[in-house]
Amino acid sequence: MIEEKIARICWNTNLWQKPSGPIGKSRNKKAYEYITGYGHEEWLLDTEKIIDGYHYSYLQAIGAHRDKYIGEKFHISLYSINNDTKERWWIFAGNIIIDTENIEKVGKNNSIAVPDMFYKVVIMDGADGQPPHVLAFLFPHFKNKADVKDGSIFHYLVSIDYLEAITGLDFFNTYSNGDQKKIESKVDVTAWSGYID
């Protein structure tokens, strides 16, 4: 069974496509993001940086202990807290393998399976007990940079219902049916207008 992990990542108001500056970042004077004004994870969803057909990401919480984790596989959930407002965002990600018989494998001893697609779900807590605001992205595996649609992750927005149909996951099963329908049935970016260019 794959171990579940949760890791905090730096605050970012550009949906982790590019650095968003020092607002909301750590106030700890020894923290990397305090010193530099940006965190290691600020490029997690930057689809313009494809290397040999692969999109790489870096998580400081894992990278700081990489010797311990070499060869391990995890389901990682991410969260971010704005240190100024205490606003919280949750980020869930995973890969999707459709063709298990013809899967591409890479790495030492061909031990790493290359997924056909991967998803990211970004959740912003709702105000005053309201349901959360959600963005769901479904990315195909890009063979090369030319396959990326003008670098914008918004070409890959899907509804939670669509993502659940592909993955078999059930993201908001603790909510009432009415709230689930409101959250999952459509793509709604209105609550994110201050964060989207």
Buried (B, 14 or more C-beta within 10 A) or exposed (E): EEEEBEBBBBBBBBBBBBBBEBEBBBEEEEBBBBEEEBBBBBBBBBBBEBEEBBBEBEBBBBEEEEEEBEEEEBEBBBBBBBBEEEBBBBBBBBBBBEEEEEEBEEEEEEEBBBBBBBBBBBBBBBEEEEBBBBBBBBBEBBEEBEEBEEEBBBEBBBBBBBBBEEBEBEBBEEBEEEBBEBBBEEEBEEBBEEBBE
